Amino acid sequence: MRDEEEIREQYEFLTEQLESEDMDHEGVRQMFTYYKRAIGWVLEEEHM
């Protein structure tokens, strides 16, 4: 299992990638959105 710091770093990386102007292909944007959402849910569940 990954530690919280590694998960947060991955979440921040995905957020930056999603907001990048190079990310203009809709399919790729959608994929990053799903990953970002999934990682957010993991972080949320751990702190409930």
Phi and psi restraints in degrees (value plus and minus 20) as a CYANA .aco file:
   2 ARG   PHI     -95.8   -55.8
   2 ARG   PSI     129.8   169.8
   3 ASP   PHI    -103.2   -63.2
   3 ASP   PSI     145.9   185.9
   4 GLU   PHI     -79.9   -39.9
   4 GLU   PSI     -59.6   -19.6
   5 GLU   PHI     -82.1   -42.1
   5 GLU   PSI     -61.7   -21.7
   6 GLU   PHI     -85.3   -45.3
   6 GLU   PSI     -60.8   -20.8
   7 ILE   PHI     -83.8   -43.8
   7 ILE   PSI     -64.3   -24.3
   8 ARG   PHI     -82.7   -42.7
   8 ARG   PSI     -61.0   -21.0
   9 GLU   PHI     -82.2   -42.2
   9 GLU   PSI     -62.1   -22.1
  10 GLN   PHI     -85.0   -45.0
  10 GLN   PSI     -60.6   -20.6
  11 TYR   PHI     -81.5   -41.5
  11 TYR   PSI     -65.4   -25.4
  12 GLU   PHI     -84.9   -44.9
  12 GLU   PSI     -59.8   -19.8
  13 PHE   PHI     -81.0   -41.0
  13 PHE   PSI     -66.9   -26.9
  14 LEU   PHI     -84.1   -44.1
  14 LEU   PSI     -58.3   -18.3
  15 THR   PHI     -81.9   -41.9
  15 THR   PSI     -65.7   -25.7
  16 GLU   PHI     -82.6   -42.6
  16 GLU   PSI     -62.3   -22.3
  17 GLN   PHI     -83.6   -43.6
  17 GLN   PSI     -60.7   -20.7
  18 LEU   PHI     -85.9   -45.9
  18 LEU   PSI     -55.2   -15.2
  19 GLU   PHI    -105.8   -65.8
  19 GLU   PSI     -27.8    12.2
  20 SER   PHI     -84.8   -44.8
  20 SER   PSI     122.4   162.4
  21 GLU   PHI     -89.3   -49.3
  21 GLU   PSI     -39.0     1.0
  22 ASP   PHI     -92.9   -52.9
  22 ASP   PSI     -35.2     4.8
  23 MET   PHI    -109.2   -69.2
  23 MET   PSI      54.0    94.0
  24 ASP   PHI    -128.3   -88.3
  24 ASP   PSI     -27.8    12.2
  25 HIS   PHI    -101.8   -61.8
  25 HIS   PSI     102.0   142.0
  26 GLU   PHI     -79.4   -39.4
  26 GLU   PSI     -59.0   -19.0
  27 GLY   PHI     -82.6   -42.6
  27 GLY   PSI     -62.3   -22.3
  28 VAL   PHI     -88.2   -48.2
  28 VAL   PSI     -61.7   -21.7
  29 ARG   PHI     -79.1   -39.1
  29 ARG   PSI     -62.8   -22.8
  30 GLN   PHI     -84.8   -44.8
  30 GLN   PSI     -61.3   -21.3
  31 MET   PHI     -80.5   -40.5
  31 MET   PSI     -66.8   -26.8
  32 PHE   PHI     -83.7   -43.7
  32 PHE   PSI     -55.4   -15.4
  33 THR   PHI     -81.2   -41.2
  33 THR   PSI     -63.0   -23.0
  34 TYR   PHI     -85.1   -45.1
  34 TYR   PSI     -63.8   -23.8
  35 TYR   PHI     -83.4   -43.4
  35 TYR   PSI     -63.1   -23.1
  36 LYS   PHI     -79.6   -39.6
  36 LYS   PSI     -64.8   -24.8
  37 ARG   PHI     -83.8   -43.8
  37 ARG   PSI     -63.7   -23.7
  38 ALA   PHI     -83.4   -43.4
  38 ALA   PSI     -63.6   -23.6
  39 ILE   PHI     -85.7   -45.7
  39 ILE   PSI     -58.6   -18.6
  40 GLY   PHI     -80.6   -40.6
  40 GLY   PSI     -60.6   -20.6
  41 TRP   PHI     -84.5   -44.5
  41 TRP   PSI     -59.8   -19.8
  42 VAL   PHI     -81.4   -41.4
  42 VAL   PSI     -66.0   -26.0
  43 LEU   PHI     -83.0   -43.0
  43 LEU   PSI     -60.4   -20.4
  44 GLU   PHI     -83.2   -43.2
  44 GLU   PSI     -66.6   -26.6
  45 GLU   PHI     -83.1   -43.1
  45 GLU   PSI     -56.1   -16.1
  46 GLU   PHI     -88.0   -48.0
  46 GLU   PSI     -43.1    -3.1
  47 HIS   PHI    -126.9   -86.9
  47 HIS   PSI      -8.5    31.5
